[in-house]
């Protein structure tokens, strides 16, 4: 299983957008056009992984008042021969509960992706190359109370059991420490500090 992230495929940032409905992207054409035009000013390469409705899930794993002080973003690539439905079912029904049972998490989010298509976000003058053997099929966000708790989780016994569950289905696990997670819209409302 690949765990080392190739230098030329390293991800420097992620924009996560969850729509209220399957038709919501059509209502945001004006904003999408602006993003397309500005992308060359910000990024060298971009990829768009889209998921079907209800493919992005947020699980309540923290007690009231507990905060997230450190996060890890994990991308998963499924093994050749493993079906998309089988992989989604594993992530959403088996892996999620195994992660929650560790009692180490203060945040747990999952996303499963549709097959990747360059045409979904083919902006001009920005690279969109994503070879078949480099594509991802799911992501996880794991939140911890602090960086010491995160480090203890990844060096503890729970990870071995999770890895053993993943090994038959995943060919790559790429994990990133998250430096910052900024929320611009929550429950459909633009947060005051991001309004123009």
NORWO-V213426 format. One record per residue. N is the residue number from 1. RES is the residue in one letter. SS is DSSP state (helix for helix, strand for strand, loop for the rest). PHI is phi in whole degrees, -180 to 180 (none if undefined). OMEGA is omega as a letter, one per 40 degrees, with the letter a starting at -180 (NA if undefined). Layout:
# NORWO-V213426
N/RES/SS/PHI/OMEGA + N/RES/SS/PHI/OMEGA
This chain:
# NORWO-V213426
1/X/loop/none/a + 2/X/strand/-81/i + 3/X/loop/-120/i + 4/X/loop/-80/a + 5/X/loop/-90/i + 6/X/loop/-58/a + 7/X/helix/-57/a + 8/X/helix/-80/i + 9/X/helix/-117/a + 10/X/loop/-63/a + 11/X/loop/-94/a + 12/X/loop/-102/a + 13/X/loop/-172/a + 14/X/loop/-138/i + 15/X/loop/-109/a + 16/X/loop/-108/a + 17/X/loop/-124/i + 18/X/loop/-117/a + 19/X/loop/-91/i + 20/X/loop/-71/a + 21/X/loop/-153/i + 22/X/loop/-66/a + 23/X/loop/-90/a + 24/X/helix/-57/i + 25/X/helix/-60/i + 26/X/helix/-68/i + 27/X/helix/-74/a + 28/X/loop/-102/a + 29/X/helix/-60/a + 30/X/helix/-63/a + 31/X/helix/-67/i + 32/X/helix/-64/i + 33/X/helix/-62/i + 34/X/helix/-65/i + 35/X/helix/-64/i + 36/X/helix/-59/a + 37/X/helix/-67/a + 38/X/helix/-91/a + 39/X/helix/-60/a + 40/X/helix/-61/a + 41/X/helix/-79/a + 42/X/loop/-119/a + 43/X/loop/-123/i + 44/X/loop/-88/i + 45/X/strand/-143/i + 46/X/loop/-135/i + 47/X/loop/-134/i + 48/X/loop/-120/i + 49/X/loop/-103/a + 50/X/loop/-110/i + 51/X/loop/-126/i + 52/X/loop/-68/i + 53/X/loop/-52/i + 54/X/loop/67/i + 55/X/loop/-90/i + 56/X/strand/-105/a + 57/X/strand/-130/i + 58/X/strand/-123/a + 59/X/strand/-107/i + 60/X/loop/-82/i + 61/X/loop/-120/a + 62/X/loop/-99/i + 63/X/loop/-76/i + 64/X/loop/-54/i + 65/X/loop/88/i + 66/X/loop/-76/a + 67/X/loop/-117/i + 68/X/loop/-97/i + 69/X/loop/-109/i + 70/X/strand/-154/a + 71/X/strand/-130/i + 72/X/strand/-130/i + 73/X/strand/-104/a + 74/X/strand/-122/i + 75/X/strand/-107/a + 76/X/strand/-118/i + 77/X/strand/-113/a + 78/X/strand/-81/i + 79/X/loop/-69/i + 80/X/loop/-57/a + 81/X/loop/93/i + 82/X/loop/-95/a + 83/X/loop/-72/a + 84/X/helix/-61/i + 85/X/helix/-64/i + 86/X/helix/-63/a + 87/X/helix/-68/i + 88/X/helix/-59/a + 89/X/helix/-61/i + 90/X/helix/-61/a + 91/X/helix/-61/a + 92/X/helix/-82/a + 93/X/helix/-115/a + 94/X/helix/-108/a + 95/X/helix/-64/a + 96/X/helix/-58/a + 97/X/helix/-71/i + 98/X/helix/-66/i + 99/X/helix/-66/a + 100/X/helix/-62/a + 101/X/helix/-67/i + 102/X/loop/-70/a + 103/X/loop/62/a + 104/X/loop/-94/a + 105/X/loop/-92/i + 106/X/loop/-109/i + 107/X/strand/-153/i + 108/X/strand/-147/i + 109/X/strand/-132/i + 110/X/strand/-132/i + 111/X/strand/-141/i + 112/X/strand/-119/a + 113/X/loop/-111/i + 114/X/loop/-73/i + 115/X/loop/-56/a + 116/X/loop/-72/i + 117/X/loop/-138/i + 118/X/helix/-61/a + 119/X/helix/-67/i + 120/X/helix/-66/a + 121/X/helix/-150/a + 122/X/loop/-95/a + 123/X/loop/-80/a + 124/X/loop/-72/i + 125/X/loop/63/i + 126/X/loop/-128/a + 127/X/strand/-69/i + 128/X/loop/-129/a + 129/X/loop/-66/a + 130/X/loop/-151/a + 131/X/loop/-56/a + 132/X/helix/-50/a + 133/X/helix/-80/i + 134/X/helix/-114/a + 135/X/loop/-77/i + 136/X/loop/-111/a + 137/X/loop/-125/i + 138/X/strand/-163/i + 139/X/strand/-138/i + 140/X/strand/-132/i + 141/X/strand/-117/i + 142/X/strand/-111/i + 143/X/strand/-111/a + 144/X/strand/-127/a + 145/X/loop/-64/i + 146/X/loop/-161/a + 147/X/helix/-67/i + 148/X/helix/-66/i + 149/X/helix/-67/i + 150/X/helix/-62/a + 151/X/helix/-63/i + 152/X/helix/-64/i + 153/X/helix/-62/a + 154/X/helix/-76/i + 155/X/helix/-106/a + 156/X/loop/-88/a + 157/X/helix/-70/a + 158/X/helix/-60/a + 159/X/helix/-64/i + 160/X/helix/-62/i + 161/X/helix/-63/i + 162/X/helix/-66/i + 163/X/helix/-63/i + 164/X/helix/-63/i + 165/X/helix/-71/a + 166/X/helix/-76/a + 167/X/helix/-52/a + 168/X/loop/-70/a + 169/X/loop/-112/a + 170/X/strand/-113/i + 171/X/strand/-104/i + 172/X/strand/-151/i + 173/X/strand/-132/i + 174/X/strand/-112/a + 175/X/strand/-113/i + 176/X/strand/-126/i + 177/X/strand/-73/a + 178/X/strand/-94/a + 179/X/loop/-76/a + 180/X/loop/-156/i + 181/X/loop/-127/a + 182/X/loop/-104/i + 183/X/loop/-106/a + 184/X/loop/-100/a + 185/X/strand/-134/i + 186/X/strand/-134/a + 187/X/loop/54/i + 188/X/loop/84/a + 189/X/strand/-108/i + 190/X/strand/-71/a + 191/X/loop/-69/a + 192/X/helix/-54/a + 193/X/helix/-72/a + 194/X/helix/-115/i + 195/X/loop/-78/i + 196/X/loop/-80/NA
